[in-house]
Amino acid sequence: MQTKIRAVIIDDEPGAIEQLTFELNRAGNVEIVATTTDPLEVNQILQDTFPDILFLDVQMPQKNGIEVLKEIGSSIPGFSVVMVTAYNDFMLDAFRNEAFDFLLKPVNQNEVQHLISRYNEKRLEHLNREKVESLVNHLNRKIRIPALTETYFFSPEEILYFAADGKYTNIYKTNGTIINTSMNLGAVEALLPNGDFYRISKSGIINLGYLNKIDRKKKKCILSAGNVEIELPLSRIYTNQLERLI
């Protein structure tokens, strides 16, 4: 079910508010969350109601709609503005100040319905773009490691450490599972994001997020993940670099 469009109407003529409210209700899927005849109340109303669309009359005695639109600017983001007027000559200024659309008085059903349809298309396009961006960002954080017959995608926090196993590499996950990949440790290292992992020896790479302690005497580093604690051999040449890194 589509989320209702939250609308605010600001017009100094009560009859104009009534007519626009009627047509918006006929268009469907619109909720009128506030109306006022006083343009000086606009900022407070926007902060209180968080509308999707502000219907703003152009000609009002205390402050015209173009002035209101300029004052709002980007200070209260997240909604579209539709200018409502009986005169076309105000529209150029309106669009220069980022109005989404305009309606000519007296408003009619077809124009209101067309406007709501356009807004729904814009909102759907925005939601789809957000979904794609979210997926891309999510995949960019994933570590892609191919195995013999499969390809694995890991979030960095899923991996505790990597250990060489001959020409192959074992992936030790924080949940206790072990996955074998056909890549050698050097090839795996090239796939890892900078800053999350560190090579501690010829045969091991650790997740720095789980590094708990460096034991110089035993030449080991200790990883902790929940109740699990793992000791791994730490080559001397990597010790000083690792301490400087963290």
Sequence and secondary structure as in RCSB ss.txt:
>XXXX:A:sequence
MQTKIRAVIIDDEPGAIEQLTFELNRAGNVEIVATTTDPLEVNQILQDTFPDILFLDVQMPQKNGIEVLKEIGSS
IPGFSVVMVTAYNDFMLDAFRNEAFDFLLKPVNQNEVQHLISRYNEKRLEHLNREKVESLVNHLNRKIRIPALTE
TYFFSPEEILYFAADGKYTNIYKTNGTIINTSMNLGAVEALLPNGDFYRISKSGIINLGYLNKIDRKKKKCILSA
GNVEIELPLSRIYTNQLERLI
>XXXX:A:secstr
    EEEEEE S HHHHHHHHHHHHHH SEEEEEEES GGGHHHHHHHH  SEEEEES  SSS HHHHHHHHTTT
S S EEEEEES GGGHHHHHHTT  EEEESS  HHHHHHHHHHHHHHHHHHHHHHHHHHHHHHHHHSEEEE SS 
EEEE GGGEEEEEEETTEEEEEETTS EEEESS HHHHHHHS TTTEEEEETTEEEEGGGEEEEETTTTEEEEEE
TTEEEEEE  HHHHHHHHHH 
